[in-house]
Amino acid sequence: MFLISDAQAQTATAAADPTGGFSSIIMMVLMFVVLYFLMIRPQQKRAKEHKALLDALAKGDEVVTAGGMAGTVIELRDTFVKVAVAPNVEVLIQRSSIGAVLPKGSLTA
C-alpha cells in the first residue's frame, strides 16, 4: 500500500502543474539549439572550408593527403589529382582525400 499511495501522490502533483508539459518542450528545444551550435554548425563550416580548399587547388601546390602522404600536384582532373611523391613516382588520388595545402617550399628540405 505504501508504494501505491506514493504513485497517487506523484500523479496528483503532476496533474496540478499545468506548465509541466510546456517546460519539457522548452528544454527539448534548448537541447536541440545547443546541439546545433556545438556539433552541426562547426561541421558544416569545416566542410565548406574543405570544399573551398579543393576548389582552389592548382598545379604545383604542395599537399598532404588524409593518409599522411605528401607531394606536389602535377595534374588536376574532375575527381582525381595526380601527385608526385618522389622523383619519377606519381600517385593518382581522389580530390576529397586531400587534407591540407602546404606553404610553397615545405617539401624541399
N, C-alpha and C positions, 0 to 999 in steps of 0.2 A: 504494500500500500504506500510505502514511503516514496518509491520511485514514481508511482502514478500521480501522486499529488504534486511532485516537482514538475512533471511534464505538463500538468494542467496549469500550474503557476507560470511556466515559461510561455505557454500558448496565450494565456490571458494577457501577459505583458506585451507580447508581440502584436496582438490584436489591438491593444490600447495605443500603440505608437504608429500613427498613420504615415509618418515620414520614413519609416524603416526601408521600404522598397525604393523610394526616391534616392536616399543616401547611398544605397548599394549601386544604383545605376551611375551616380556621380563618381563613385570610387572606380567602377569599371572604365568609365570614360577617362578619368585621370590616369589610370594604369596604362591605357592604350596610348595616351598622349606621351607619357614618359617613355614607353617602349618605342614609339616613333622617333623621338628626339635622341634617344640613346643608341638605337640599333639600326633602324631603317634608313634614316636620313644620312648618317655618315657613310653607310654602304653605298647609297645612291651617289653620293659625292665622289667617293673613290672610283666608282665605275665610270662616272663622267670624266674624271681626270685621266683614267687609263685609256679611255677611248680617244681623248684629245692627244695623248702621248702617241698612240698608234697612228692617228691621222697625220701627225707631224713628222713621222719617220722619213728620213731621206737617205739617199745613197751616201756612204761614208760615215754615218753615225756609228758610234761605238755603243753596243747594247749588252745587257745581261739578261739571260732568259730566266724563267721561273725555276728552272732546274739548276741554275748557277753557272751555266756555260756563258763565257764572254767572247765577243767577237765584233767584227766590223761588217756592217750591212754593205753588200755589194750588188744586190738586185732586189727590187720590190715587185711583188705580184699582188693579185687581189687578196688572197687569203694566206699566202706564204711569203716568207722572206728568206733570201739566200744570204748566209752569214759566213764569213771567212774566220775560222777559229785558229788557224795556224797557216804557215806558208803551204800553199798547194792543198789545203784542206778546206772544203766548203760544205756547209750543212744547210739543208732546207728545213726551216722550222715554221710553225704556224705563227701568224702575227699576234694572236691572243696570248701566246706563251712568253712574249717579251715583257720582262718585269720592270726594266728601267733603262733609260738612256744615260750613258756616262758622259762626262765632260771630254772634249777632244784631247787626245794625248794620254788618256788614262791607261790604255793597254800597252803603250810603248814604254817599256822600262829597261 
